[in-house]
Amino acid sequence: MHRFVYRRAESVEAAIEAASSGQARSALPPAQAPGQFIAGGTNMTDYMALDVMRPDILVDINRLPAARYGHIEAGAQGLRFGALVRMAQAEDHPVVKSQYPVIHDTLKLAASRQIRNMASLGGNVLQRTRCEYFRETSWACNKRQPGAGCSALGGYNRQHAVLGTSPDCIATYAGDFAQALIALDATVETAGPSGARTINFADLQRQPGDTPNIETVLQPGELILFINVPAGPWTARSRYLKIRDRDSYQFALTAAAVALDMDGEVVREARIALGGVATVPWRAHEAETVLRGRTLDEASAMQAADAAFANARTQQHNTFKVPLGKQTIVRALLETKAMRA
């Protein structure tokens, strides 16, 4: 593991200053910047041990005021999560369970309870890919070292993405919680060296293109403080379906976060996000358009699924993700329709 300085911050300003100090490599993207934040540490310490991430300064933000940044506000306007809220804390919240079941599902189906007790929501949405070629430094990886090449393209790519890929990267975004956030039009509030801003969650993650090493729109030293989820007529009738090789502690092969506003059998509004199949949290707008104003049945759900994967680009070992992903969407839609609003 690379040698680093460990600092604890008791205010947002102190955290940003600590993470921004010594920015000799400030031209690097945030994930490779010398100053990094840590809360639960379930992703950061993993990649530090693998020598994939090599921060010079690690800034522990767990001493930020818990009453503000470790708190959940639930009201008529929606949910407001402090970035230090733990996954298990949000999973157990009664309003999340009853009015935002898709959020509850994405948290409950992620990792083990022990990890969910540690992992923060702010850190969770920034977790990095589990691509084997990214995690093993002996392999070429454009995300880890720009211009090195993508070993996954010619390697074993069963777990890799079929949506949002590029000739430079096919790594899958591994998270679950993010699918609920993008489906529900969440926003994040941040603070950094350049000040505060609000970012649509749909704009937070960047598709790889020809710069897969730049994963988000955050700047070095910029810290997520809050995650806001607006209320809507679709939030209560929502769920997350996760298909994986085994039922416990496994990343998705395919997944679908679905939220519906129904008028009887007719779809007023559908929100669909896909997991396990894309390079970033993926909103299936084409599928939503197919369903809007139509009766939801197996036939219309299948048409929506076809639209969602119309632009899929498969590799040697992950072709199965397209038919499996379509069936995941159909099942998620029909099971969500059957829920009580």
Secondary structure as the mmCIF struct_conf table of DSSP 4:
data_model
#
loop_
_struct_conf.conf_type_id
_struct_conf.id
_struct_conf.beg_label_comp_id
_struct_conf.beg_label_asym_id
_struct_conf.beg_label_seq_id
_struct_conf.end_label_comp_id
_struct_conf.end_label_asym_id
_struct_conf.end_label_seq_id
STRN STRN1 VAL A 5 ARG A 8
BEND BEND1 GLU A 10 SER A 11
HELX_RH_AL_P HELX_RH_AL_P1 VAL A 12 SER A 20
TURN_TY1_P TURN_TY1_P1 SER A 21 GLY A 22
TURN_TY1_P TURN_TY1_P2 ALA A 24 ALA A 27
BEND BEND2 LEU A 28 LEU A 28
HELX_RH_3T_P HELX_RH_3T_P1 PRO A 30 GLN A 32
BEND BEND3 ALA A 33 PRO A 34
STRN STRN2 GLY A 35 ILE A 38
BEND BEND4 ALA A 39 GLY A 40
TURN_TY1_P TURN_TY1_P3 THR A 42 ASN A 43
HELX_RH_AL_P HELX_RH_AL_P2 MET A 44 ALA A 49
TURN_TY1_P TURN_TY1_P4 LEU A 50 ASP A 51
BEND BEND5 VAL A 52 VAL A 52
BEND BEND6 ASP A 56 ASP A 56
STRN STRN3 ILE A 57 ASP A 60
TURN_TY1_P TURN_TY1_P5 ASN A 62 ARG A 63
BEND BEND7 LEU A 64 LEU A 64
HELX_RH_AL_P HELX_RH_AL_P3 ALA A 66 TYR A 69
BEND BEND8 GLY A 70 GLY A 70
STRN STRN4 ILE A 72 GLY A 75
TURN_TY1_P TURN_TY1_P6 ALA A 76 GLN A 77
STRN STRN5 GLY A 78 GLY A 82
TURN_TY1_P TURN_TY1_P7 ALA A 83 LEU A 84
STRN STRN6 ARG A 86 ARG A 86
HELX_RH_AL_P HELX_RH_AL_P4 MET A 87 GLU A 91
TURN_TY1_P TURN_TY1_P8 ASP A 92 ASP A 92
HELX_RH_AL_P HELX_RH_AL_P5 PRO A 94 GLN A 99
HELX_RH_AL_P HELX_RH_AL_P6 PRO A 101 LYS A 108
TURN_TY1_P TURN_TY1_P9 LEU A 109 LEU A 109
BEND BEND9 ALA A 110 ALA A 111
HELX_RH_AL_P HELX_RH_AL_P7 ARG A 113 MET A 118
STRN STRN7 SER A 120 SER A 120
HELX_RH_AL_P HELX_RH_AL_P8 LEU A 121 ASN A 124
TURN_TY1_P TURN_TY1_P10 VAL A 125 LEU A 126
HELX_LH_PP_P HELX_LH_PP_P1 GLN A 127 THR A 129
HELX_RH_AL_P HELX_RH_AL_P9 GLU A 132 ARG A 135
BEND BEND10 GLU A 136 GLU A 136
TURN_TY1_P TURN_TY1_P11 THR A 137 SER A 138
BEND BEND11 TRP A 139 TRP A 139
STRN STRN8 CYS A 141 CYS A 141
TURN_TY1_P TURN_TY1_P12 ASN A 142 ARG A 144
BEND BEND12 GLN A 145 GLN A 145
TURN_TY1_P TURN_TY1_P13 PRO A 146 GLY A 147
BEND BEND13 ALA A 148 ALA A 148
STRN STRN9 CYS A 150 CYS A 150
HELX_RH_AL_P HELX_RH_AL_P10 SER A 151 GLY A 154
BEND BEND14 GLY A 155 GLY A 155
TURN_TY1_P TURN_TY1_P14 ARG A 158 GLN A 159
BEND BEND15 HIS A 160 HIS A 160
BEND BEND16 VAL A 162 VAL A 162
STRN STRN10 LEU A 163 LEU A 163
BEND BEND17 GLY A 164 GLY A 164
STRN STRN11 SER A 166 SER A 166
TURN_TY1_P TURN_TY1_P15 PRO A 167 ASP A 168
STRN STRN12 CYS A 169 CYS A 169
HELX_LH_PP_P HELX_LH_PP_P2 ALA A 171 TYR A 173
BEND BEND18 ASP A 176 ASP A 176
HELX_RH_AL_P HELX_RH_AL_P11 PHE A 177 ALA A 183
TURN_TY1_P TURN_TY1_P16 LEU A 184 ASP A 185
STRN STRN13 THR A 187 GLY A 192
TURN_TY1_P TURN_TY1_P17 PRO A 193 SER A 194
STRN STRN14 GLY A 195 ASN A 200
HELX_RH_AL_P HELX_RH_AL_P12 PHE A 201 LEU A 204
STRN STRN15 GLN A 205 GLN A 205
TURN_TY1_P TURN_TY1_P18 GLY A 209 ASP A 210
TURN_TY1_P TURN_TY1_P19 PRO A 212 ASN A 213
STRN STRN16 THR A 216 THR A 216
BEND BEND19 VAL A 217 VAL A 217
HELX_LH_PP_P HELX_LH_PP_P3 LEU A 218 GLN A 219
TURN_TY1_P TURN_TY1_P20 PRO A 220 GLY A 221
STRN STRN17 LEU A 223 PRO A 230
TURN_TY1_P TURN_TY1_P21 PRO A 233 TRP A 234
BEND BEND20 THR A 235 ARG A 237
STRN STRN18 SER A 238 ILE A 243
BEND BEND21 ASP A 245 TYR A 249
BEND BEND22 LEU A 253 LEU A 253
STRN STRN19 THR A 254 ASP A 263
TURN_TY1_P TURN_TY1_P22 GLY A 264 GLU A 265
STRN STRN20 VAL A 266 GLY A 275
BEND BEND23 GLY A 276 VAL A 277
STRN STRN21 ALA A 278 ALA A 278
BEND BEND24 THR A 279 VAL A 280
STRN STRN22 TRP A 282 ARG A 283
HELX_RH_AL_P HELX_RH_AL_P13 HIS A 285 LEU A 291
TURN_TY1_P TURN_TY1_P23 ARG A 292 GLY A 293
BEND BEND25 ARG A 294 ARG A 294
STRN STRN23 THR A 295 THR A 295
BEND BEND26 ASP A 297 ASP A 297
HELX_RH_AL_P HELX_RH_AL_P14 GLU A 298 ALA A 308
TURN_TY1_P TURN_TY1_P24 PHE A 309 ASN A 311
BEND BEND27 GLN A 316 HIS A 317
TURN_TY1_P TURN_TY1_P25 THR A 319 PHE A 320
HELX_RH_AL_P HELX_RH_AL_P15 LYS A 321 LYS A 337
TURN_TY1_P TURN_TY1_P26 ALA A 338 ALA A 338
BEND BEND28 MET A 339 MET A 339
#
